[in-house]
């Protein structure tokens, strides 16, 4: 559907609408000036001792100015939330300044330390930012998952409102796979509060995009069930199209290659008349039409696209159908209104001093006093005041997260079990022993719920759906997993895309800060695919989302699954991820304690996320040797959640074996064999190399983590040569040698796997008991 000013009817001639558009146009010019001046000051005025380019995006900001002015100063409500394309951050800051939400001292601090961030940041910018952006494609899709989170919170607890979720994105951003993974997810088609506005300026970073891809992209949105609105031309061009020769002019512009159109923006009026006519059958009518148009009108008309026409934008916003997602394709000019407009390399170009002077003169601004307000009593000042009052949100009252028990009191089981099974068991235990906490848990999975041991939990709490759906297999006696979809369900099931999983996980983890309602989100994904989800997961943490990501099953312990499904780098990724604590428990009781500790860190200021790497390997649970004495058990629990515990102590160790996760049986078997050879060994079970590394850094004055765990698990008086063992890259535990500066051999996986039986796979990678014994003997000798 094409929306334009020409279709607005008599309303466009109404005096009140004319006045509204006049005032909006005046505000739009001020926003353009402020956004441009913010970048100019950071690069050309502010001292720069290093000489490195500060950067900014004046052209990318200019193409969004009309779209954002119409939104903030006319359309938005306080319940709406907006994700702003990264390179338009100066426009957002300019608008927040005019709304009284940003102190003017920050206007000179773009990209300075402690100042305005390079891209919008919820956690780091001093002014209101709804969604962090900057990771292309991820910020644009965040409001999709924000819509899910809002509906979930409002359905279970109330108070989350019913506002729209806007994404303002560049057309080049549509190349990102994350965009289409989100658009096509079955959950999204029913989310009518989603509105995307595409800044269709037909430029990427380096060039003008050559082909007319808009029609193809529009078709993809239509096929996904979205409402598609197109703003191609503004009022001035529409008026020309209504004259003799206008239809030929429209066809000429519609079929023109993007680079040819962009070149028109750099032409003189005489060149425009020659180039617009072209050489086709419509050339003579077009030539007669433009011959009667004065130079200024022709200059304005060729750049009069719908995305810069405030009337067309307001009409498009009025056309939004709230029963389904909407995308508005707003044709724009990159650098609109700037001397660099339309230039194919204007993406990161900066206006010169002379160009800034010319712009100030044209806009009626003062380059020496760039931050002035609108005059008191002016219509523009009144519009800013009205918008500020309409948009100002009350600060949410933060509800305290429910108390999480540190220990569920379960007797450490004997027999065989695995850490993945323990995940499902702990969730069910919480429903009985801590129902308030369990009521805040929401699990998320990309179509792997049953295969990651969430079946019992799903049967207990149900699957979340905006509306209740019939379970047609409820009376099937052979159906074990009951898929009951209802608004009160506590599991969100998405399609197979891991990017979507961590996207919604991040937004569910941010509800405490948006609406004061803390959730305890747990996402489950096959560990080999954590790498696929890494960027949006990391960005969600950066944006303030607190959640638990569970990777399971993991490692080459998958054995017969082969190299395609064997994770190697994920243990070290957990160590390296800011804002997250990484765990790899070895036993079911370790999983319980680590999961409970992770849940207790969610949903509050200064909270943190967690990553748990679990396994399906059956392990004799009695090997954990959990003390029966309550005080000794509590000491073991504290050590487990702090990063490590001694699972076996020798009288006088000749070697220490530090082992993680599913490899504990090999470590203990190797210790037994070494003892038989006369070489006693300590065995330390590492549950979090992440926390141990932080403790080590703090010991060296490079952090404030508690160091007691190192003293208890690796006391200096027991220092011995060290063998580390992990079903992952061997460097994961290599740093442990520096705790007491001992010789070390690191065993792990550093090449692609092979299918086979577990013993064969371990032998192939050198992580079997034989390899541990050989490594220990080499160090001892």
KOLMARZA-926211 format. One record per residue: z, x, y of N, C-alpha, C in turn. Coordinates in steps of 0.05 Angstrom, whole numbers, plus 5000, padded with zeros to 4 digits. Atoms other than C-alpha are relative to their C-alpha. Layout:
ZXYZXYZXY
...
END
This chain:
500050174976500050005000500050185025
500149844975498050285068501349845022
498650134979502650125125499350145026
500749884975500650245197500749825024
499350164977501950025268498149775005
501950214995495649625270500749744985
499250245015498649145219502549875010
497450104991504849035260499849735015
500450254987501848435297501250005028
499150024972504548175363502550165006
497549864995511148535353499750265016
500449744986508149185379499849965030
500350054971506948845446502549895012
497550114990513948575452501450215017
498849814981517548885511502350154988
497749865012523849045472499150214980
500949805019519949395418498750245015
501249784984515949785470502250185011
497849844989522450005502501450164979
498949855022525350195435498350244993
501749775007519350625419499950215022
499949814978519550935488502550184998
497549855001526851135481500050174975
500249845024525851365409498250245004
501849784995520051785433501250225017
498549804983524352115486502050154984
498149865017529752265435498550184980
501649835018524452525387499250275013
500849764986522053025439502550195004
497649844997529253255451500750134973
499549895026530253345376498150234994
501949785004523853755372500750255016
499349774984526054195429502550144989
497649885010533054305402499650154974
500549875025530654465332498550265004
501549754995525654965359501650215014
498349814985530655275407502150124982
498049895018535855355352498950244985
501349785014530955785312499350235019
500749804981528556145374502450175008
497649854991535556345396500950194978
499149835023537256615326498250244997
501949785005531057055326499350165025
501149874977529157225397502150065022
498049984979535557155439502550144989
497549895011541557325395499650294992
500249725008542858075386499750024970
500549975029540458325319500050304994
499849715003543059035306498550104975
501349905024540059075236497050015002
502950014997532958915259498649834979
501250175020531858465198499349735012
500850264991528157825210502149794992
498150215006533057245215498549764987
501650215011527756715203500849725008
499750284993527655965207497249874996
502550135006522155455202499449795022
500650174978519855175268497849804993
502250185006513354885241500849794980
499150195020516554565180501949805012
498250194986521854255225498449815017
501550174983516653985273498649784985
501450215015512953605219501949784991
498050205009519453235201501449865023
498550104977521853075272499849705003
500450294996518852375278501349854977
498850145023520952175208503049985002
497050004999528152385218501049865025
499150144976528652115289500149704995
500150285006526451425266502249924980
497950065020531351455207502849995013
497349984991537651685242500649825024
499450154975536851325309499249714999
500650285003534550665281500649884973
500150125026534650575206502650024984
497849945018540650895172502549835006
497350114997547350575159502050214990
498049805009553850935144500150034970
500049985029553050775071497750154988
502349855009546351115066500650304999
499749705001545751845046497250124998
502649894997540052315059500050294991
500649725007537552955026497750105018
501949904981533853355079498550244989
501549775011528253835059501150265013
498649764991530954545065499050115026
501149874976526254785119500149835025
499550174977528054205165502950005008
497150004993535354395171500450025030
499550014971534654545246499849725012
500250274991532453825256502649854995
497450135007538753575220502250095019
497949914982543154015263499649905028
500650104973539653795327500949705001
499250285001540753065307503149975000
497150015001548053185289501250075027
499149934973548953515357499849775019
500350234982546152915394501849774993
498250215009550652465353503050085004
497249914995556852865373501450114975
498849905025557853135302499950304997
500349715002556453865317500750125027
499249874975559854295369497750185010
502349854990554654615415500250304996
499749715005557455305401498550094975
501449935024554155275333496950015003
502950004996547155175362498850285003
500949724997546755915375500650174975
499049865023549356095306498449944974
501550055024543755905258499750264984
500249775019543856385198501750245008
498149794995549556785227502449964981
497750025019555856935186501949795010
498250214992560156315188498849795017
501450194983554955935228498549804983
501650195014549655435209498550134978
501349885023546855565140496949995002
502950004999539555725128498949744990
500850265010538955075089502449824999
497750184999543254445091501950054977
497949955020549854555055502349825004
497750184998555154035040502650165004
497449865001560554565031500250225021
499949774982558655095083499349935029
500750074972555654755144502349865014
497750124985560454525199499549715007
500750274993556753865210499449834975
500450175024555553265163497450064986
502349965017550853425106500549854974
499650165023549952925050499450144974
500949855024546353365000499350285007
500949734997545654104994497150024990
502849955008538354314991499450295003
500749724998534754974987498750104975
501349945025533055024914497849784996
502250194997526254694916499849824975
500150205021525854054876502749894992
497350085009533254034861501449835021
498950164979535653784928498649735003
501550254998530153264929500849804980
499350195021532252964863503049935000
497150065000539752984878500749715007
499350284994539852294911499449804977
500550175024536952004846502649994984
497649995016543152234809502449915017
497950114982547452064870500149694998
500150295003545051344861501449914974
498750065025547351354788503050035004
497249954997554051644808501349785018
498950224983555051124864500349744984
499850255016553450554817502350024979
497949975020558150834764502749965013
497450024986563950904813500549725010
499650274989562750234846500549804978
499750195021562249874780502850024986
497549965014568650174751502449985019
497749984982573050274812499649865027
500550124975569649954872500150195023
499749844976569150214943497850205006
502149804996562750624937497749895017
502150114983558550154980497449954985
502650075013551249984968497750115016
502149894983547250445013497750114985
502349875011540450735002500450304997
499949715005539351444976497350115007
502549904990533951795016499650294992
500849725003530252434999497750055019
502249924982526052765053499050264989
501049775013521553265019497250075009
502749924994515253665032498249954977
501950075022508953514994499750234981
500249775019508754224965502349994980
497750025019515554064933499349834976
500850175022511953554889498850174977
501049825022509254154849502250064980
497849925017516254254820500349814976
499650175023517354004749502449835001
497550164998524353764766499449735013
500750254987521153234810499149794979
501350195018517152924754501949944976
498150065021522652984702501949785010
498350214989526952554749498549745003
501550254995521552054768499549854975
500850145025519751904696502449924982
497750075017526851834668500349705000
499850295002527751124642502249875018
497850104984534251044681499249955029
500649994972530851144748498549755010
501750224991526050554750501649765011
498450224990531750064762501750065024
498349924977534950444820498549955026
501550084976532250064880501050135025
499049874976536550444929498750275006
501349744996532351074921497649975018
502449994982527451214978499350295005
501049734993523351844982497949985022
501949984979519552025045498750284998
501449755004514252555032498650095026
501349884977512352995091497350124991
502649935011504953025073498450155021
501449844980502753595118497850174988
502249885014498053875066499950305003
499849715000500454585074502250094982
497849875015504455045029500850245017
499049784985507655695049497750185010
502149804994501256115049497449885010
502750104996495455635058500049705005
500550285000492554955070499349924972
500650085027492554595003497149895000
502850074997485054524989499249724992
501050255011484353894948501549765010
498650244992486053174966501649894976
498450075023491653104914501749755004
498250214994495252534948499549754983
500650245015491551984911501050024971
499149965027493152284843503149984999
497050015000500552374861501049715004
499250284996500951654887499849854974
500450145025498251414821502250064980
497949935019503651794783502649855007
497650164993509151454823499649714993
500650275006505850784814500449954970
499750025029505550894739502950004991
497249995006512951044739501649765010
498750244991514450374770501150005028
499149984972515650594842498349845018
501650114978513550224904498950245016
501349784986508550674940498949905027
500950064973507450625016498750245011
501549784988502451045054499849975030
500450004971502651215128498150235006
502049794996496251575142499350045029
500949984973494151415213501849855019
498450124980497751245277498549805017
501150224984496450715330497550085015
502349914984491651125372497550024983
502349995018487051275313499249724990
500750275009487550555289498449855021
501650134978485050325357497250115001
502749895000479150805353498549894976
501450105023477550555283499049715005
500850284994476949845312497549995018
502450004983471250065358497550054984
502549935014463950135340499950294992
499949735011463350755297502650074988
497349945010470650705278500250014970
499950005029469450545205498850264989
501249755008464951155200502050235005
498049794994470351575233502250004979
498050025020475551315184499150134974
501149905025471151475124499750315002
500349714996469652165153502750144997
497349885002477152325160501149974972
498950055027478852015092498850204980
501449845020473752445055499950305008
500149734990474653085095501950184984
498349815013477453695059502450075018
497749944984484453875082499650245019
500449784981482554565110498249935023
501750084978476954255151501549845020
498450164982481753745180501950195016
498149824986486854295196498650165022
501549844981481454685232499549845026
500550164976480254095279502350025019
497649994983487354175305500050255018
500149764984485454855333497550015018
502550014986479054625368500449905029
500250124973477354485441498849724998
501250275001475153775458497050014994
502849995005467853985458499550074971
500349935028468554315390500849764982
499250245016472053685365497749804998
502350195000466153255385497850094981
502149905018461353705348500949994971
499149985028465653785285500649724989
499450265011467953065279497649844991
502450155007460952785278499050084972
500949915026459253205217497049984997
502849995005452453185184499149764983
500850225018452552545142498749775014
501450244989449651855153501649885023
498350124979455551665198500250185024
499649814978454752255245499349885027
500850114974451051875300502049805011
497950194989455951285305502550145008
497549854993461751785305499550145027
500649854976458352205359500049815025
499950194978457351585403502849915006
497250084996464551375392501650215016
498349794988467752045411498950085027
501249934974462952145469501349835022
498850174980466451565504503050035003
497149965000473451835492500650255017
499349774983476652285545501350224984
499149765015478952985526502949974991
497250025007486452835527500449804977
499850205021485652205484499050114974
501149895024481252565435501850214987
498249805009486053145430502449874986
497750145012491752655416499349854975
500850175023487852225368499750154975
500549855025485952765319502550084986
497449935012493252925307501949764999
498450255000495652195310500249894972
499650095028497852125238502449824998
497950205003502451595211502850115000
497449885001508252075199501150085027
499049944973508652205274499949755018
500150244985507851485296502649844995
497450125004514751195307499849704993
500350285007512350475304499249964971
500850015028508850595238502350064982
497749925016515050925211502049774998
498150235000519550335231498949784982
501250215016514549855199500350074970
499849925028514550265135502949974989
497250035009522150275131500649704996
499650285003521949515139498749894974
501450095024517249465079501350084974
498849895025521949805030501049774983
499250205019523049384968502450114985
497549895011530249484946500449934971
499850065028528849234876499050224982
501149775015525449884854499950245018
500249764983524950604878497549995017
502249994980520450724938499350285007
500949754989516251314959498149945023
501750034977513151355028498550265005
501649764995507451845037499349995030
500449994972507652015111498350245007
501849784992501652425134501050125026
499049854977503852955184498450255005
501249744993501653585219502350205000
498049795000505654215204500050145027
499949884973508054475271499349805021
500850204981506653815306501450035027
498849974974507653885380500650285009
499549724993508254645378497350155003
502549844998503055175397498950094973
500949905027502655365323499149774983
500650225018500954665298497350034986
502450005016495954645242499150274991
500949745009495355395234500750054971
499449985029494855565160502250194993
497849825006500056125165502349955019
497850054981505055775210502749954987
497550085014510355665157502450145010
497649854991515056215179499450145027
500649874974511656415245502049905021
498150064979516056415307498550005027
501250014973514156215378500850245016
499449784982513656775428501549905024
498650084976517456775493498249845018
501950154983511256545531499549724988
500450265013510155985480502449825004
497650154996517355765487500149905029
500150094972516555745563498149775004
502050224998510255325557501049744988
498950235013513754855508502149875018
497950114983519754775555498849855023
501350134977515154605613498849744992
501350255009511254095573502049784993
498050205008517553755547502149945021
498150044979521353795612502750124994
497549875008526654265584500450265016
499349754986530054885612500650224979
499649795020529455515569502650155005
497549864994535455815605502549834995
497850185007539755205590499049804979
501550165020536854935525501649784987
498450185016542754525500501049765015
499050214983543453995553500149734985
499850275011545553275536498349825017
501350214984542052645558501949915022
498450084977544452395626501649754993
498250245003550351915625498649765012
501250254991547951205632497149964993
502850025007540951355607499749844974
500550155025537750935552500250184976
499949815023537251555509502950064993
497249955005544651705516501349764986
499050245012546150985498499149974971
501050015028541751025436501550194982
498549805016545351655413502849904995
497250105003552151335424500049774979
500250225019550050705386499650114971
500549895026547351115328502450154989
497649865009553551545325502149814990
498050205008558050935321499249874974
501050135024553650615268500250174976
500249825023553351235224502750134993
497549855005560451505230501549884977
498650095024563951455163502950065002
497249925002571351415154500450214978
499549795020574052015117501249874975
498950145024575251795045502850094993
497349945010582351765020499850114972
500449875026582552254962502149914981
498250085021585551954900500650244982
499349785018589452444858498849964972
501050035028586052584791502449944981
497850065019590052324731501150264988
498849775013594952804699498750054972
501249925025591853184641502150144983
498049865016596553374584498950284993
500949735008596354124569499750034970
500149975029597354014495500449724989
499850275012596153374454502049994977
497949995021601353614403498949974972
501150025027596553584345500750254984
499449785017598654014287497450144993
502449855006593654564278499149954971
500850095027589554324218499550244982
501049815020588354714155497249924993
502750085009581854654118497950125018
502449894986574954774147499249815023
500950164978572554534214498550185020
501449844980568554744275500749905028
499350074972569254734350498549775011
501550234991563854224361501349744991
498550235009567653724318502549955017
497550034984573853864358499549875027
500650134974570353644422500249694997
499850295004569452934396502849904994
497350075008576452924366501849995025
498349994976579753124432499549765018
500650234983576052584471501349744989
498850235012578452054422503150015002
497149974997585552334423500949925028
499250064973585652264498500149705005
500050294996583951524494502649884991
497550105011590451434454502450115015
497649864990595151944485500050035031
500149984970592751974558497849815010
502150194993588851324572499150015029
500849984972588951424647497950225004
501949784998585552094640497449934986
502450075015580751834587498349805016
501550204984578751264634498450135022
501649864980576151774684497950184989
502049835013572052164634497349854998
502750115005564552034634498350224988
501749815014560052394585497149955006
502950024994552752544596498650174979
501549855021547552754545497049945002
502950055000540052854542499049944972
501050105026538752464478501150164976
498949855023543352894434502949924995
497250085003549752484432501050034972
499050005028550352394357500050284988
500249735012548153104340501950205013
497949824988553653394386502849884996
497450115008559352984355501349825021
498950194981560052474411499949714988
500350275011558851884363502549845001
497550155000566051684356500849915028
499450064972567151714431498249775010
501850214992560951284443500849734988
499250255013563250774393502549885014
497550094988569950744429499649895028
500150074971567850714503497449875008
502550124993560650474502498250175018
502149864984554350694539499849865027
500250134974553850584614497149905005
502550124992548350124639500649825024
499450174977547749764706500449704992
499750275010547149114666500450014970
499550005029549548924596497549944985
502450045017544248964542500949934972
499450085027544048664473499850234981
500149805022545749124415498949864976
501350155022540848874364500750114972
499249895025543749314310503149974995
497150035002550949084319500849894973
499350125026550648694253498750144977
501249835021547149244214502150174988
497849865013552149504164499450304997
500649725004548450164157499950165026
500049874974548650314232502850115006
497449884995554350804245500550045029
499749964972553050954318499349745014
500450264987553850314358499350045030
501149944974549650334421500549755018
499250234984553349824465499750085030
500649934972550449864536501249795018
498550194983554749554590500950155025
499149874975557049694662502650154997
497549875003563849904636499950244981
500349775018561050434588500650265014
499349744988563151154598498350234990
501949795008557151524570497449945013
502650044988550751624609497950164984
502049885017544751754565497450025016
502649964987538452054596497950074980
502249895017531752274570500650294992
499549745012530952954538500250225020
500149784980530353354603502850095007
497349884993536353814612500450015030
499749994970534853864687501249745010
498850264992536453124694503049994992
497250015009542853204653501850145020
498249854982545853734699499849895028
500250134974543253364760502049775003
498150224999547252744745502850104996
497349885004553053174721501150105026
499149904975553453504789500849785019
499350224982553452844826502449844991
497650125010558552524780502550175007
497849824993562753134795500650025029
499649994971562253024870501249745010
499050264991564852304872502750015014
497349974988571852534890499850055030
500349934972569252814956498449795015
501750204987564252254971501649745005
498750264999568551634957503050024993
497249975006575351924940500749934971
499550085027574551724867499350234981
500649775017575252314819499149914972
500950035027571352304755500350264985
499749765017571952794697497450014983
502550015014564652904677499750234980
500549805021562753264612497149964991
502850015009555453414597499750174975
500449875025553253614528497050064997
502849915003546854014516499950214978
500349785020544254464460500250265016
499549754986546555154480497550175005
502449854994539655474473498649915025
501450114977537355024530501750005025
498449974975542955194579498350165020
501649854981538055694609498049825015
501950194987533155124623501449855021
498550164980538654754660501450175020
498349824985541555364694499849965030
500350014971538555304764501249745012
498750244988540354564778503049994994
497250005005547054654744501550185020
498849824981548655254788499949885028
500250114973546154894850501949765003
498050224999550454284833502850105005
497449884994556554734832500250105029
500149914972554455044898500449775019
499850244983553954344927502749864998
497350125002561154184906500549824976
499550165024560153824840501750154980
498249885019565753964791499749854973
500650135026564153834718500450204978
499949835023564354114648497449984985
502549985016558054344613500750114973
499449915027558554404538497350084987
502449915015553254824502500750024971
499450015029553154674428497749884985
499049765012551254904377498850255013
500749764985550355624398499550244982
500349745012548256324379498150014976
501649985025544556594318501549884977
498550145021549956244278498549744992
501850225008544755684278498450074976
501249905025541656114223497349894995
502750105009536055704192498449885023
501650104978534055424260498150215011
501949794992530956104275500350085029
499949894973529656484339499649805022
500650194979527055884377502549855010
497650154993533955564376502550174999
497749825001538556164381500650115028
499349914973542156294447501250285000
499149724999543457014466501450065027
499049924974544757054541502149825012
498250194988549156454552502950095004
497249914994555956804544500250155026
499849854975554357274601499349825024
500550194979551456704642502649875009
497450124994558256374638501750175017
498349814984561656994665498950025028
501249944974556757064722499749765019
500450244984556656344747502449955019
497850064981560856254811500949714997
499050275000565355644815500449884972
500050105028565855594739501750194983
498649845020570555824684498649964973
501550005026567156004618501950044977
498449985024570355904550498250004975
501250035027568156034478502350014980
497750015019573855794433499150064971
500649945028574256004360500849784981
498850205018578355444330500249735014
499850264989579254704339502349985020
497850024982586054784372499450165026
500949864976583055304420498349825017
501850184986577754794438501649795015
498350214987583054264453501350125025
498549894977587054724498498150075023
501849924979581055004535498749765014
501250244988577954314545502049865019
498050134983584454024572500550165025
499749834976585354614619497649965019
502350044984578254514643500049735014
499850274988579253764655502050005023
497950004979585453914696499150135026
501049874976581254314745497949835015
502250164989576353744762501149795020
499650244983576053224817501950045023
498149954979579953554873499250245017
500649774983579554044931500850264985
499649745012579054764906500049984969
500350025029577554514836497750184991
502249835011572554854790498849874976
501450105024567454714737500650184976
499649845024567454984666497649984982
502149995020562555184612501350074973
498949955027564655134539497750044981
502149945020560355464486501249954972
498850085026561655134419498150064977
501549925024559255234348500349794978
499850185024557854824285500750164975
499449845023559855394239502749914988
497450075013565255164189501750254998
498149775000571355614197502649904989
497450075011577855604159502050005023
498350034977582555334212502750134997
497449875003588655654181500050295010
500349734989585956324205501250025028
498950004972588356124275502950085000
497149925002595556234251501649915025
498650104977598255784306503049994994
497150005006605855894311501149724999
498750265002610155314290502249965021
497950014980615755484338498949905027
501150124976614755064402499650205023
500349804978615955644450497750194994
502149825007611356104411497349865001
502550154998606055554407499149985029
500650024971606455464483499050275010
500949744992605656214492497150044991
502749985010599456194448498149835017
501750174984596655614488499450125027
500449874973597755974555498150234998
501849775004594356594528497149904995
502650105006588556184501498549915024
501450104976586955844567499850225021
500249784981588056504604497950204991
502349835007582656854563500150134973
499949865026585157164498502849994988
497449975013590657224447499650194975
500049835024592457714391500249824975
499950165024590757394325501250164977
498849835020593157994285500950265014
499049754989597558584303500750194977
499349795020598159234263502450155011
497749844991604259694265499050225019
501149784983600160274294497049994998
502950055003592960064306498450265004
501949784996587560584296497549905015
502350124986582460104326500749715007
499750284992582259434362497349874997
502550165001577058904346500449765018
499950234982575858414403497649824992
502050175011572057814377500049735014
500250254985569557164406498849784982
501250245012568156464377499750024970
500550045028564956374310500150264984
500049755014565257114293502850084990
497249925008572857114280500250064970
499749935029572157084203499050284994
501149735006567857724204502050215011
498149814989572958074249502450034982
497649995017578857894205499350124972
500849885026575058074141499750305004
500349714995573258754172502850135003
497349894996580558864192501450034973
498949975027582758734120498850244985
501349785014577759234093500850275013
499249764987579659754145502950074991
497349955009586959674125500050124972
500249895027584959804053499150295000
500849724998581860454077502050175015
497949854987588260644112499850015031
500350014971586160454183500849735010
499050264991590359894213498449925025
501550104978586859454263501449765013
499350244985589058974318497549825002
502250184995584658354324500849825023
499650174977584258004391497849795002
501950234997580957324397499649955030
500750044971577457274465499049715003
500950274995576856564489498449975027
501350014974574456714560499650285011
500549744988571257384577499949985031
500150054971570257074646502850055013
497349974989577857024659501150284996
499149735004579157704629498750195020
501349834980573958024675501349965028
498750054974577157684735502750145002
497449875001583957944714499750305004
500549724997581058644708499350075029
500749954972577958604777502449985018
497750034984584458364806501950244997
498349765004588158944775499050235017
501249794983583359394815499949935029
500050084972584659024879497649855010
502550144992578158634878500149704994
499750295004580857934869502949934998
497250095001587157524863500749854974
499450135026586957294790502550124988
497649895013593257374750499350214978
500649795019593358014709501850014976
498049985022598957854660498649984973
501350035026594057664605499150274989
500949745009591358374602502450164989
497649865008598458654596500949904973
499050115025600058184539498150044976
501949995022593658224499499050294995
500949725003591458944513502150195013
498049834988598059304527499250304998
500849725000597160034545501150164976
498849855022601860274490498649954974
501550065024597259964438497050085003
502849934995590860254467498850164976
501449885023585860454412497149975005
502950044998578360534405499449704994
500550295000575059854412497349934989
502550125009569759464374500049725010
500350274991567358834407497849864984
501850165018563858274368499649735012
500750264989560257674396497349904990
502550125007554757204375498549945026
501450004974550957354439499550285008
500749724992548957954480502550175000
497649835004553558544465501350085027
498749914975554758714539502149805009
498150214991558758064545502950105000
497249905002565258424522500250305005
499949704997563359144538502150095021
498149924978567759144601502950044990
497249985009574059084558500850294994
499349725005573659824543501450135024
498849884976575659954615502849905006
497350094996582159574609501950244996
498349775005585360194578498350264997
501749765001579360674583499850134973
500249915027578060734509497150014991
502750005010571760904469499349724989
500850275008567760274451497350004986
502650075011562260024407499749695002
500450294995559359344426498049894980
501850125019556358914372499349715009
500950264991552258294387497149964994
502850085005545258004390498450085025
501649924977539958324433497049984993
502850045007533458114399499649724990
500650275009530057474379500849974970
498950045026532757164316498049954978
501650065024530257014247501249754986
498950215017530956394204501150134974
498949895024535256504143502849904995
497250065006542056424110501850155020
498249894980548056594153500550304995
499549725006549557244117497650185007
502449854994542357474124499650045030
500449984971542057314197502150185013
498049824989548657654213499450304993
500749725008546458274174497650105017
502449924985539758284211500850085028
499249944972543258294279502350205001
497849804999548758774258502649885010
497450114992554558294269501549904976
498550075024556958214197502450184997
497649855004563458494170499450294995
500749725005559959124144499550155025
500749864975557359284213502650055016
497549964986564359194243501550244987
498649785014567359664190498750275007
501449754994562060194202500550095029
499549934972562960164278502850105004
497349914997570460224272500550284988
499749745013570060814224498850225018
501349804982565261174271501850065024
498249954977570161084329502550154991
497649875009576161294288499550294994
500649725007572761924262499250165025
END
